[in-house]
Amino acid sequence: MKQILNKLFDQQLLTHPEAHEAMLRIGQGEANAAEMAAFMSVYRMRPISVPELAGFRDALLSLSRDPELGTRDTVDIVGTGGDGKDTLNISTLACFVVAGAGYKVTKHGNIGVSSVCGSSDVLQQLGVDFGVGNDVLKRQLEQANICFLHAPAFHPAMRHAGPVRRELGVRTFFNILGPLVNPARPKFQVAGTFSLELLRLYHYLLQQTDVRYAVVHALDGYDELSLTAAAKLATPEGERVVTAADLGLSLNRPEELAGGHTAAKSAAIFVDVLEGRATRAQRDVVTANAALAIGCLEPGFSFADCLAAARESLDSGRARKALRTLISC
């Protein structure tokens, strides 16, 4: 590990094999806390390269637990985190909307590290059990159209870095990696990024895979399609800038997307949205992100078609039913 750190301190990029080796060492507990903190700090001070990111991703996936779902024809909606916005749980809500619309969702998530309440925090508050076996996950996917893959349960290698990440309390390259290491390896994905630079990095990396994707970054900093400003969108067809007006939606104010300051308050907002008590801004932001995912699954649909399907899922109560079924399985 020291040889790798010396190369990084000399401002050199790692090759794919070197990045793969470094992550394997961290994942197998062969790096001490000081080495991990130094390693994470490097990538706060300079951009990560595509070969480095690919090496880290491949190492973590090789060390992950396979949920054995029997299919990759699923979708995930996930943000990198680290945008500092502390919104309601937009991506997680959008996943239930997509499930309610009839599509299979394998949601990969974790507790909040650089935010107040991550997807795991809110779902645990609502009664989702993270300790279920693969057979239950498969049943959840079949009956609820969604299962939740709590990152620590599927990435035992991450436990070595967890304490260092929490002590640092800032985003690290693990935020960057999270959306790329879903152990179900879904063929469809919406990924939100906290910067334009990272959007392009994901775009370049995902182009080399068989994933049908949309990567989004709101130009005012959100790692979601926030509708608070124009957003850059990258898909296999290229990059473009979209506004709320382009999508037939109203502009949101940042304060309208605020999340709860505790897991309990975040869970209450989550339930309000699913039960039809959302504000116009909350409803729009959730269904817009769900529509991006449906667009990945249905490339022949217009955004208006996808948005209509998302709204119908939410308004009909099928998104709420997906959550209830998931919990009861």
ChimeraX attribute file (.defattr): number of C-alpha atoms within 10 A of each C-alpha:
attribute: neighborCount
match mode: 1-to-1
recipient: residues
	/A:1	16
	/A:2	11
	/A:3	9
	/A:4	17
	/A:5	18
	/A:6	11
	/A:7	12
	/A:8	16
	/A:9	13
	/A:10	9
	/A:11	11
	/A:12	11
	/A:13	17
	/A:14	20
	/A:15	16
	/A:16	18
	/A:17	16
	/A:18	16
	/A:19	22
	/A:20	22
	/A:21	17
	/A:22	26
	/A:23	26
	/A:24	21
	/A:25	17
	/A:26	23
	/A:27	21
	/A:28	15
	/A:29	15
	/A:30	15
	/A:31	20
	/A:32	14
	/A:33	16
	/A:34	10
	/A:35	15
	/A:36	21
	/A:37	17
	/A:38	13
	/A:39	22
	/A:40	19
	/A:41	16
	/A:42	17
	/A:43	15
	/A:44	13
	/A:45	8
	/A:46	9
	/A:47	13
	/A:48	18
	/A:49	17
	/A:50	17
	/A:51	18
	/A:52	20
	/A:53	22
	/A:54	21
	/A:55	22
	/A:56	25
	/A:57	22
	/A:58	20
	/A:59	22
	/A:60	25
	/A:61	19
	/A:62	14
	/A:63	18
	/A:64	22
	/A:65	18
	/A:66	15
	/A:67	17
	/A:68	14
	/A:69	17
	/A:70	8
	/A:71	12
	/A:72	16
	/A:73	16
	/A:74	21
	/A:75	29
	/A:76	30
	/A:77	30
	/A:78	28
	/A:79	26
	/A:80	24
	/A:81	26
	/A:82	22
	/A:83	20
	/A:84	15
	/A:85	19
	/A:86	20
	/A:87	23
	/A:88	28
	/A:89	21
	/A:90	26
	/A:91	27
	/A:92	26
	/A:93	27
	/A:94	28
	/A:95	32
	/A:96	32
	/A:97	34
	/A:98	33
	/A:99	30
	/A:100	27
	/A:101	23
	/A:102	18
	/A:103	20
	/A:104	26
	/A:105	29
	/A:106	29
	/A:107	27
	/A:108	25
	/A:109	25
	/A:110	19
	/A:111	18
	/A:112	18
	/A:113	20
	/A:114	21
	/A:115	18
	/A:116	19
	/A:117	26
	/A:118	21
	/A:119	26
	/A:120	23
	/A:121	20
	/A:122	26
	/A:123	25
	/A:124	17
	/A:125	16
	/A:126	18
	/A:127	13
	/A:128	20
	/A:129	16
	/A:130	17
	/A:131	11
	/A:132	13
	/A:133	10
	/A:134	14
	/A:135	12
	/A:136	16
	/A:137	23
	/A:138	19
	/A:139	16
	/A:140	21
	/A:141	24
	/A:142	14
	/A:143	15
	/A:144	27
	/A:145	26
	/A:146	30
	/A:147	29
	/A:148	25
	/A:149	23
	/A:150	21
	/A:151	23
	/A:152	17
	/A:153	16
	/A:154	20
	/A:155	21
	/A:156	15
	/A:157	23
	/A:158	21
	/A:159	16
	/A:160	18
	/A:161	19
	/A:162	14
	/A:163	12
	/A:164	16
	/A:165	21
	/A:166	13
	/A:167	10
	/A:168	15
	/A:169	12
	/A:170	15
	/A:171	22
	/A:172	22
	/A:173	19
	/A:174	18
	/A:175	19
	/A:176	22
	/A:177	17
	/A:178	20
	/A:179	24
	/A:180	26
	/A:181	22
	/A:182	25
	/A:183	22
	/A:184	26
	/A:185	21
	/A:186	22
	/A:187	18
	/A:188	24
	/A:189	28
	/A:190	27
	/A:191	29
	/A:192	28
	/A:193	29
	/A:194	25
	/A:195	21
	/A:196	18
	/A:197	13
	/A:198	20
	/A:199	23
	/A:200	20
	/A:201	19
	/A:202	26
	/A:203	23
	/A:204	14
	/A:205	16
	/A:206	20
	/A:207	14
	/A:208	9
	/A:209	10
	/A:210	10
	/A:211	18
	/A:212	21
	/A:213	28
	/A:214	26
	/A:215	29
	/A:216	35
	/A:217	28
	/A:218	25
	/A:219	19
	/A:220	16
	/A:221	19
	/A:222	28
	/A:223	28
	/A:224	30
	/A:225	30
	/A:226	31
	/A:227	28
	/A:228	24
	/A:229	19
	/A:230	19
	/A:231	24
	/A:232	20
	/A:233	22
	/A:234	22
	/A:235	17
	/A:236	15
	/A:237	9
	/A:238	9
	/A:239	16
	/A:240	11
	/A:241	14
	/A:242	17
	/A:243	19
	/A:244	20
	/A:245	11
	/A:246	11
	/A:247	13
	/A:248	11
	/A:249	14
	/A:250	16
	/A:251	17
	/A:252	18
	/A:253	13
	/A:254	16
	/A:255	11
	/A:256	14
	/A:257	21
	/A:258	16
	/A:259	22
	/A:260	19
	/A:261	14
	/A:262	13
	/A:263	22
	/A:264	16
	/A:265	16
	/A:266	25
	/A:267	23
	/A:268	16
	/A:269	21
	/A:270	24
	/A:271	17
	/A:272	15
	/A:273	21
	/A:274	25
	/A:275	17
	/A:276	14
	/A:277	13
	/A:278	16
	/A:279	12
	/A:280	11
	/A:281	20
	/A:282	23
	/A:283	20
	/A:284	22
	/A:285	27
	/A:286	29
	/A:287	27
	/A:288	28
	/A:289	32
	/A:290	31
	/A:291	28
	/A:292	27
	/A:293	30
	/A:294	29
	/A:295	23
	/A:296	22
	/A:297	21
	/A:298	14
	/A:299	12
	/A:300	10
	/A:301	14
	/A:302	13
	/A:303	18
	/A:304	14
	/A:305	14
	/A:306	27
	/A:307	25
	/A:308	15
	/A:309	21
	/A:310	29
	/A:311	21
	/A:312	17
	/A:313	25
	/A:314	27
	/A:315	17
	/A:316	15
	/A:317	15
	/A:318	22
	/A:319	29
	/A:320	23
	/A:321	20
	/A:322	28
	/A:323	26
	/A:324	15
	/A:325	15
	/A:326	24
	/A:327	17
	/A:328	12
	/A:329	15
